[in-house]
Amino acid sequence: MPTSVPAEAPFMPLAGVRILSLALNLPGPAALMRCRAMGAACLKFEPPAGDPMGHYNRPAYAALHEGVTVEVVDLKADAGRDRLHEALDATDVLLTSFRPSALAKLGLDWAALQARHPRLSQVAIVGAPGERAEEPGHDLTYLAESGLVTGTALPPSLFADMGGALLASEAVLQAALRTGASHTAGIYREVALNAAADWLALPRTWGLTQPQGAVGGAHAGYRVYPCADGRAAVAALEPHFAVRLCEAAGLPTGDMLSPAIHEALAQWFARRSRAELDAIARERDLPLLTLAG
């Protein structure tokens, strides 16, 4: 009988790294969620009023904080600040999402932290970098600044917040790599949410997802078409996929940028049901997924 291959143990690059988070709402907790999945020991201090996410979306809050130890600590009180510094003595990375002026009022600016906890690293999530870190903003404004809000409809996800969370977890990894083995002084990393939006917007900046771009609608094989009972997302971008799509539609293989091919494929999709299109995708190995209307 064949022997089964044992499952590999999950890779935990942050095992042994202790993170304390003061960050509320979405980017900070999402970064902590990523770090927890990489093996970090995660502690979070929340104010007496709690994290706003816990009030307006309990399921999201629960998912973000699974495996995280949460304490209520009032940083405006002497006892709360004492508890914070006690915890920081046993912390490798502090995660924050306050404006710099708010951190300074709490005595948590980088200079003060480094003087009191020299081996501590800090990852500071801000809205915009440098002098702009005091500006108010949210995911929507950062996406708008990056050219990712193209109409009046709201974006389908909080891209800047979630992208910023990934950059923040990357910064935690940088801090762990920089200080872990050598036990050197901690480092400071600033993560700007508008920079995360800029990173996500690069394909649009390069023209790839602009209307004239191949993945912006110009290529007839890379579009979302209405079908008889819903929609079809087709990504037949490579030439061999485009040939298969045209063959399935009974069309001669031609210029996938031409209006004629666009119109012919639109008519073909409109006459077919989701079930028919799903079957064609399986039979012809096409990157096609149908969606409800």
HUNORZI-V575163 format. One record per pair of residues at least 4 apart in sequence whose C-alpha atoms are under 8 Angstrom apart, sorted by the first residue. I is the first residue (numbers start at 1). J is the second residue. D is the distance in Angstrom with one decimal. If there is no record, write none. Layout:
i=I j=J d=D
i=I j=J d=D
This chain:
i=11 j=38 d=7.1
i=12 j=37 d=7.6
i=12 j=38 d=4.6
i=12 j=39 d=4.9
i=13 j=38 d=5.8
i=13 j=39 d=6.7
i=13 j=173 d=7.9
i=14 j=35 d=7.0
i=14 j=38 d=5.3
i=14 j=39 d=4.9
i=14 j=40 d=4.8
i=14 j=173 d=7.2
i=14 j=176 d=7.4
i=15 j=38 d=6.9
i=15 j=39 d=4.3
i=15 j=40 d=5.1
i=15 j=41 d=7.4
i=16 j=39 d=7.3
i=16 j=40 d=6.2
i=16 j=41 d=6.9
i=17 j=39 d=7.7
i=17 j=40 d=5.0
i=17 j=41 d=6.2
i=17 j=91 d=8.0
i=17 j=92 d=6.2
i=17 j=93 d=7.8
i=17 j=176 d=7.2
i=18 j=40 d=5.9
i=18 j=41 d=4.8
i=18 j=42 d=6.2
i=18 j=43 d=7.8
i=18 j=90 d=7.5
i=18 j=91 d=5.2
i=18 j=92 d=5.2
i=18 j=93 d=6.5
i=19 j=40 d=6.8
i=19 j=41 d=6.1
i=19 j=42 d=5.0
i=19 j=43 d=6.2
i=19 j=91 d=5.9
i=19 j=92 d=5.9
i=19 j=93 d=4.9
i=19 j=94 d=5.9
i=19 j=95 d=7.2
i=20 j=42 d=6.1
i=20 j=43 d=4.8
i=20 j=44 d=5.5
i=20 j=45 d=7.5
i=20 j=87 d=7.9
i=20 j=88 d=7.5
i=20 j=91 d=6.4
i=20 j=92 d=8.0
i=20 j=93 d=6.4
i=20 j=94 d=5.0
i=20 j=95 d=6.2
i=21 j=28 d=7.4
i=21 j=29 d=8.0
i=21 j=32 d=7.5
i=21 j=42 d=7.6
i=21 j=43 d=6.3
i=21 j=44 d=4.6
i=21 j=45 d=6.4
i=21 j=94 d=5.8
i=21 j=95 d=4.5
i=21 j=96 d=6.1
i=22 j=44 d=6.0
i=22 j=45 d=5.5
i=22 j=46 d=6.6
i=22 j=94 d=7.7
i=22 j=95 d=6.1
i=22 j=96 d=5.1
i=22 j=97 d=7.1
i=23 j=27 d=7.8
i=23 j=28 d=4.8
i=23 j=29 d=6.6
i=23 j=44 d=8.0
i=23 j=95 d=6.4
i=23 j=96 d=4.8
i=23 j=97 d=4.8
i=23 j=98 d=7.3
i=24 j=28 d=6.1
i=24 j=29 d=6.5
i=24 j=46 d=7.7
i=24 j=51 d=5.6
i=24 j=52 d=7.2
i=24 j=53 d=7.6
i=24 j=97 d=7.1
i=25 j=29 d=6.9
i=25 j=51 d=6.3
i=25 j=52 d=6.0
i=25 j=53 d=5.2
i=26 j=30 d=5.8
i=26 j=53 d=7.3
i=26 j=161 d=6.5
i=26 j=162 d=7.6
i=27 j=31 d=6.1
i=27 j=125 d=7.8
i=27 j=161 d=4.9
i=27 j=162 d=6.0
i=27 j=164 d=6.2
i=27 j=165 d=4.8
i=28 j=32 d=6.2
i=28 j=95 d=7.1
i=28 j=96 d=7.2
i=28 j=97 d=6.7
i=28 j=125 d=7.3
i=28 j=165 d=6.3
i=28 j=168 d=7.8
i=29 j=33 d=6.0
i=29 j=64 d=5.8
i=29 j=65 d=7.0
i=29 j=165 d=8.0
i=30 j=34 d=6.4
i=30 j=64 d=6.0
i=30 j=162 d=6.9
i=30 j=165 d=5.6
i=31 j=35 d=6.3
i=31 j=165 d=4.3
i=31 j=166 d=6.1
i=31 j=168 d=5.9
i=31 j=169 d=5.2
i=32 j=36 d=6.0
i=32 j=42 d=7.0
i=32 j=64 d=7.8
i=32 j=65 d=8.0
i=32 j=169 d=7.2
i=33 j=37 d=6.3
i=33 j=64 d=5.6
i=33 j=65 d=6.7
i=33 j=66 d=7.6
i=34 j=38 d=6.5
i=34 j=166 d=7.6
i=34 j=169 d=6.4
i=35 j=39 d=6.6
i=35 j=40 d=5.6
i=35 j=42 d=7.9
i=35 j=169 d=6.0
i=35 j=172 d=7.8
i=36 j=40 d=4.8
i=36 j=41 d=6.5
i=36 j=42 d=6.4
i=36 j=67 d=7.2
i=36 j=68 d=7.5
i=41 j=68 d=7.7
i=42 j=67 d=7.6
i=42 j=68 d=5.2
i=42 j=69 d=6.4
i=43 j=68 d=5.8
i=43 j=69 d=4.8
i=43 j=70 d=6.0
i=43 j=71 d=7.7
i=44 j=68 d=7.0
i=44 j=69 d=6.1
i=44 j=70 d=4.8
i=44 j=71 d=6.3
i=45 j=70 d=5.9
i=45 j=71 d=5.0
i=45 j=72 d=5.7
i=45 j=73 d=5.7
i=46 j=50 d=5.5
i=46 j=51 d=6.3
i=46 j=70 d=7.1
i=46 j=71 d=6.2
i=46 j=72 d=4.9
i=46 j=73 d=5.8
i=46 j=74 d=7.7
i=47 j=51 d=7.3
i=47 j=72 d=5.6
i=47 j=73 d=5.5
i=47 j=74 d=5.3
i=47 j=75 d=7.2
i=48 j=72 d=5.8
i=48 j=73 d=6.6
i=48 j=74 d=6.2
i=50 j=54 d=7.0
i=50 j=72 d=7.5
i=51 j=55 d=7.2
i=52 j=56 d=6.6
i=53 j=57 d=5.6
i=53 j=58 d=6.9
i=53 j=60 d=7.3
i=53 j=61 d=5.7
i=54 j=58 d=5.0
i=54 j=60 d=7.8
i=54 j=61 d=5.2
i=54 j=62 d=7.9
i=57 j=61 d=6.3
i=58 j=62 d=6.0
i=59 j=63 d=6.2
i=60 j=64 d=6.1
i=61 j=65 d=6.2
i=62 j=66 d=6.1
i=65 j=69 d=7.9
i=73 j=80 d=5.3
i=73 j=83 d=7.6
i=73 j=84 d=7.9
i=74 j=79 d=7.7
i=74 j=80 d=4.8
i=74 j=81 d=7.5
i=75 j=79 d=7.9
i=75 j=80 d=4.7
i=75 j=81 d=5.1
i=75 j=84 d=7.6
i=75 j=106 d=7.3
i=76 j=80 d=6.9
i=76 j=81 d=7.2
i=76 j=106 d=7.4
i=77 j=81 d=6.4
i=78 j=82 d=6.1
i=79 j=83 d=6.2
i=80 j=84 d=6.2
i=81 j=85 d=6.3
i=82 j=86 d=6.2
i=83 j=87 d=6.2
i=84 j=88 d=6.1
i=85 j=89 d=6.3
i=86 j=90 d=7.4
i=87 j=91 d=6.5
i=88 j=92 d=7.8
i=88 j=94 d=7.7
i=88 j=117 d=7.3
i=88 j=120 d=7.5
i=89 j=117 d=6.7
i=91 j=120 d=6.6
i=92 j=119 d=7.2
i=92 j=120 d=5.2
i=92 j=121 d=6.1
i=92 j=176 d=7.9
i=93 j=120 d=5.8
i=93 j=121 d=4.7
i=93 j=122 d=5.4
i=93 j=123 d=7.1
i=93 j=172 d=7.0
i=93 j=175 d=7.5
i=94 j=120 d=7.2
i=94 j=121 d=6.2
i=94 j=122 d=4.7
i=94 j=123 d=6.2
i=95 j=122 d=6.0
i=95 j=123 d=5.0
i=95 j=124 d=6.0
i=95 j=125 d=7.6
i=96 j=122 d=7.6
i=96 j=123 d=6.4
i=96 j=124 d=4.9
i=96 j=125 d=6.0
i=97 j=124 d=5.8
i=97 j=125 d=4.6
i=97 j=126 d=5.9
i=98 j=102 d=6.0
i=98 j=103 d=6.2
i=98 j=124 d=7.7
i=98 j=125 d=7.4
i=98 j=126 d=6.9
i=99 j=103 d=6.5
i=99 j=126 d=6.5
i=99 j=133 d=6.3
i=99 j=134 d=5.6
i=100 j=104 d=6.2
i=100 j=109 d=7.0
i=100 j=133 d=6.9
i=100 j=134 d=6.8
i=101 j=105 d=6.3
i=101 j=134 d=7.4
i=102 j=106 d=6.5
i=103 j=107 d=6.3
i=103 j=108 d=4.9
i=103 j=109 d=5.3
i=104 j=108 d=5.5
i=104 j=109 d=4.8
i=107 j=112 d=6.3
i=107 j=113 d=7.7
i=108 j=112 d=6.0
i=108 j=113 d=5.7
i=109 j=113 d=6.2
i=110 j=114 d=5.9
i=110 j=122 d=7.6
i=110 j=188 d=7.3
i=111 j=115 d=6.2
i=112 j=116 d=6.3
i=113 j=117 d=5.6
i=113 j=118 d=7.3
i=113 j=120 d=7.6
i=114 j=118 d=4.5
i=114 j=119 d=7.5
i=114 j=120 d=6.9
i=114 j=186 d=7.5
i=118 j=185 d=5.5
i=118 j=186 d=6.1
i=119 j=179 d=7.9
i=119 j=183 d=7.2
i=119 j=184 d=6.5
i=119 j=185 d=4.5
i=119 j=186 d=4.5
i=120 j=185 d=7.1
i=120 j=186 d=4.7
i=120 j=187 d=7.3
i=121 j=175 d=6.5
i=121 j=185 d=7.9
i=121 j=186 d=4.2
i=121 j=187 d=4.7
i=121 j=188 d=5.7
i=122 j=186 d=7.5
i=122 j=187 d=6.5
i=122 j=188 d=4.9
i=122 j=189 d=6.3
i=123 j=168 d=6.7
i=123 j=171 d=6.6
i=123 j=172 d=6.7
i=123 j=188 d=6.1
i=123 j=189 d=4.8
i=123 j=190 d=5.9
i=123 j=191 d=7.1
i=124 j=188 d=7.7
i=124 j=189 d=6.3
i=124 j=190 d=4.8
i=124 j=191 d=6.0
i=125 j=164 d=7.8
i=125 j=168 d=7.1
i=125 j=190 d=6.0
i=125 j=191 d=4.7
i=125 j=192 d=5.9
i=125 j=193 d=7.3
i=126 j=133 d=5.7
i=126 j=190 d=7.1
i=126 j=191 d=6.1
i=126 j=192 d=4.9
i=126 j=193 d=6.4
i=127 j=132 d=7.8
i=127 j=133 d=5.8
i=127 j=134 d=7.9
i=127 j=135 d=7.2
i=127 j=136 d=7.3
i=127 j=137 d=6.3
i=127 j=138 d=7.3
i=127 j=142 d=7.8
i=127 j=192 d=5.2
i=127 j=193 d=5.0
i=127 j=194 d=6.1
i=128 j=132 d=5.3
i=128 j=133 d=4.8
i=128 j=134 d=8.0
i=128 j=135 d=7.4
i=128 j=192 d=4.8
i=128 j=193 d=6.2
i=128 j=194 d=5.5
i=128 j=195 d=7.1
i=129 j=133 d=5.3
i=129 j=190 d=7.4
i=129 j=191 d=7.5
i=129 j=192 d=5.4
i=129 j=195 d=7.9
i=137 j=141 d=5.9
i=137 j=142 d=7.0
i=138 j=142 d=6.4
i=139 j=143 d=6.2
i=139 j=158 d=6.1
i=139 j=159 d=7.1
i=139 j=160 d=5.4
i=139 j=161 d=5.9
i=139 j=193 d=7.6
i=140 j=144 d=6.1
i=140 j=149 d=7.9
i=140 j=154 d=7.9
i=140 j=155 d=7.8
i=140 j=158 d=7.7
i=140 j=160 d=8.0
i=141 j=145 d=6.1
i=142 j=146 d=6.3
i=142 j=160 d=6.7
i=142 j=193 d=6.9
i=142 j=194 d=4.8
i=142 j=197 d=6.3
i=143 j=147 d=6.4
i=143 j=148 d=5.1
i=143 j=149 d=6.1
i=143 j=159 d=7.6
i=143 j=160 d=6.5
i=143 j=194 d=7.2
i=143 j=197 d=5.7
i=143 j=198 d=8.0
i=144 j=148 d=5.5
i=144 j=149 d=4.9
i=144 j=150 d=7.9
i=145 j=194 d=7.6
i=146 j=194 d=7.4
i=146 j=197 d=6.0
i=146 j=198 d=5.4
i=146 j=201 d=6.3
i=147 j=201 d=7.1
i=148 j=201 d=6.6
i=149 j=153 d=7.9
i=149 j=154 d=7.4
i=149 j=155 d=6.8
i=158 j=162 d=6.2
i=159 j=163 d=5.7
i=159 j=197 d=6.9
i=159 j=200 d=7.9
i=160 j=164 d=5.7
i=160 j=193 d=5.6
i=160 j=194 d=6.7
i=160 j=196 d=5.6
i=160 j=197 d=4.8
i=160 j=200 d=8.0
i=161 j=165 d=6.2
i=161 j=193 d=6.4
i=161 j=196 d=7.9
i=162 j=166 d=6.5
i=163 j=167 d=6.4
i=163 j=193 d=7.5
i=163 j=196 d=5.3
i=163 j=197 d=7.0
i=163 j=200 d=7.5
i=164 j=168 d=6.0
i=164 j=191 d=6.8
i=164 j=192 d=6.9
i=164 j=193 d=5.1
i=164 j=195 d=7.9
i=164 j=196 d=5.1
i=164 j=197 d=7.8
i=165 j=169 d=6.2
i=166 j=170 d=6.1
i=167 j=171 d=6.2
i=167 j=191 d=6.7
i=167 j=196 d=7.2
i=168 j=172 d=6.3
i=168 j=191 d=6.1
i=169 j=173 d=6.4
i=170 j=174 d=6.3
i=171 j=175 d=6.2
i=171 j=189 d=6.4
i=171 j=191 d=7.8
i=172 j=176 d=6.2
i=173 j=177 d=6.1
i=174 j=178 d=6.0
i=175 j=179 d=6.0
i=175 j=180 d=7.7
i=175 j=186 d=7.3
i=175 j=187 d=6.3
i=176 j=180 d=5.1
i=177 j=181 d=7.3
i=178 j=182 d=7.6
i=178 j=184 d=7.8
i=178 j=187 d=7.9
i=179 j=183 d=5.2
i=179 j=184 d=5.2
i=179 j=185 d=6.8
i=179 j=186 d=6.3
i=179 j=187 d=7.8
i=180 j=184 d=7.7
i=191 j=195 d=7.7
i=192 j=196 d=6.5
i=193 j=197 d=6.3
i=194 j=198 d=6.1
i=195 j=199 d=6.2
i=196 j=200 d=6.3
i=197 j=201 d=6.0
i=198 j=202 d=6.3
i=201 j=205 d=6.2
i=202 j=206 d=6.0
i=203 j=207 d=6.4
i=203 j=208 d=5.2
i=203 j=209 d=6.1
i=204 j=208 d=5.5
i=204 j=209 d=4.8
i=204 j=210 d=5.8
i=207 j=212 d=7.5
i=207 j=213 d=5.7
i=208 j=212 d=7.9
i=208 j=213 d=4.6
i=208 j=214 d=6.2
i=208 j=215 d=5.8
i=208 j=216 d=6.3
i=209 j=213 d=5.4
i=209 j=214 d=7.1
i=209 j=215 d=5.2
i=209 j=216 d=3.8
i=209 j=217 d=7.6
i=210 j=215 d=7.8
i=210 j=216 d=4.9
i=210 j=217 d=7.7
i=211 j=216 d=4.7
i=211 j=217 d=5.4
i=211 j=218 d=6.1
i=212 j=216 d=6.4
i=212 j=217 d=6.9
i=212 j=218 d=5.3
i=213 j=217 d=6.6
i=213 j=218 d=5.6
i=213 j=219 d=7.6
i=214 j=218 d=5.1
i=214 j=219 d=4.9
i=214 j=222 d=7.4
i=214 j=237 d=8.0
i=215 j=219 d=6.7
i=215 j=222 d=6.1
i=215 j=223 d=7.8
i=216 j=222 d=7.9
i=217 j=222 d=6.5
i=217 j=223 d=5.9
i=218 j=222 d=7.9
i=218 j=257 d=5.7
i=219 j=223 d=7.4
i=219 j=237 d=7.3
i=219 j=256 d=5.4
i=219 j=257 d=4.9
i=220 j=256 d=5.2
i=220 j=257 d=6.0
i=220 j=258 d=7.8
i=220 j=261 d=6.6
i=220 j=262 d=5.0
i=220 j=265 d=7.5
i=221 j=234 d=6.3
i=221 j=235 d=5.9
i=221 j=236 d=4.7
i=221 j=237 d=5.7
i=221 j=242 d=6.0
i=221 j=245 d=7.5
i=221 j=256 d=6.7
i=222 j=233 d=7.7
i=222 j=234 d=5.5
i=222 j=235 d=4.4
i=222 j=236 d=5.8
i=222 j=237 d=5.8
i=223 j=233 d=6.0
i=223 j=234 d=5.7
i=223 j=235 d=6.8
i=224 j=231 d=6.6
i=224 j=232 d=5.5
i=224 j=233 d=4.4
i=224 j=234 d=6.3
i=225 j=231 d=5.6
i=225 j=232 d=5.2
i=225 j=233 d=6.5
i=225 j=234 d=7.8
i=225 j=266 d=6.3
i=225 j=269 d=6.5
i=225 j=270 d=7.5
i=226 j=230 d=6.0
i=226 j=231 d=4.4
i=226 j=232 d=6.3
i=226 j=266 d=7.5
i=226 j=269 d=6.6
i=226 j=270 d=5.8
i=226 j=293 d=7.9
i=227 j=231 d=5.1
i=227 j=232 d=6.4
i=227 j=269 d=5.0
i=227 j=270 d=4.1
i=227 j=271 d=6.4
i=227 j=272 d=5.8
i=227 j=273 d=6.1
i=227 j=274 d=7.0
i=228 j=269 d=7.4
i=228 j=270 d=5.1
i=228 j=271 d=5.5
i=228 j=272 d=5.3
i=228 j=273 d=4.9
i=228 j=274 d=7.3
i=229 j=272 d=8.0
i=229 j=273 d=5.6
i=229 j=274 d=6.4
i=229 j=292 d=7.2
i=229 j=293 d=6.7
i=230 j=273 d=7.6
i=230 j=274 d=6.7
i=230 j=290 d=7.2
i=230 j=291 d=5.8
i=230 j=292 d=4.6
i=230 j=293 d=3.8
i=231 j=274 d=7.5
i=231 j=290 d=5.7
i=231 j=291 d=5.0
i=231 j=292 d=6.1
i=231 j=293 d=5.7
i=232 j=269 d=7.7
i=232 j=274 d=7.5
i=232 j=277 d=7.9
i=232 j=288 d=6.8
i=232 j=289 d=5.8
i=232 j=290 d=4.2
i=232 j=291 d=5.9
i=233 j=288 d=5.7
i=233 j=289 d=5.2
i=233 j=290 d=6.0
i=233 j=291 d=7.4
i=234 j=287 d=6.0
i=234 j=288 d=4.3
i=234 j=289 d=6.5
i=235 j=287 d=5.4
i=235 j=288 d=6.3
i=236 j=241 d=4.7
i=236 j=242 d=5.0
i=236 j=245 d=6.9
i=236 j=286 d=6.9
i=236 j=287 d=6.1
i=236 j=288 d=7.7
i=237 j=241 d=6.4
i=237 j=242 d=6.1
i=238 j=242 d=6.2
i=239 j=243 d=6.1
i=240 j=244 d=6.4
i=241 j=245 d=6.2
i=241 j=286 d=6.4
i=241 j=287 d=7.8
i=242 j=246 d=6.2
i=242 j=253 d=7.8
i=242 j=256 d=7.7
i=243 j=247 d=6.1
i=243 j=253 d=5.8
i=244 j=248 d=6.1
i=244 j=284 d=6.8
i=244 j=286 d=7.3
i=245 j=249 d=6.3
i=245 j=286 d=7.3
i=246 j=250 d=6.1
i=246 j=251 d=4.9
i=246 j=252 d=6.4
i=246 j=253 d=5.8
i=246 j=265 d=8.0
i=247 j=251 d=5.8
i=247 j=252 d=7.0
i=247 j=253 d=7.4
i=248 j=280 d=7.4
i=248 j=284 d=7.9
i=249 j=265 d=7.0
i=249 j=268 d=6.3
i=251 j=264 d=7.9
i=254 j=261 d=7.5
i=255 j=261 d=7.2
i=256 j=261 d=6.1
i=256 j=262 d=7.4
i=257 j=261 d=7.4
i=257 j=262 d=7.5
i=258 j=262 d=6.5
i=259 j=263 d=6.1
i=260 j=264 d=6.1
i=261 j=265 d=6.0
i=262 j=266 d=6.1
i=263 j=267 d=6.3
i=264 j=268 d=6.2
i=265 j=269 d=6.1
i=266 j=270 d=6.1
i=267 j=271 d=6.5
i=268 j=272 d=6.9
i=272 j=276 d=6.1
i=272 j=277 d=6.6
i=273 j=277 d=6.3
i=274 j=278 d=6.0
i=274 j=290 d=5.8
i=274 j=291 d=7.6
i=275 j=279 d=6.2
i=276 j=280 d=6.3
i=277 j=281 d=6.1
i=277 j=288 d=7.9
i=277 j=290 d=7.3
i=278 j=282 d=6.4
i=278 j=288 d=7.4
i=278 j=289 d=7.0
i=278 j=290 d=6.8
i=279 j=283 d=6.2
i=280 j=284 d=5.9
i=280 j=285 d=8.0
i=280 j=286 d=7.7
i=281 j=285 d=5.5
i=281 j=286 d=4.6
i=281 j=287 d=6.8
i=281 j=288 d=5.9
i=281 j=289 d=8.0
i=282 j=286 d=6.8
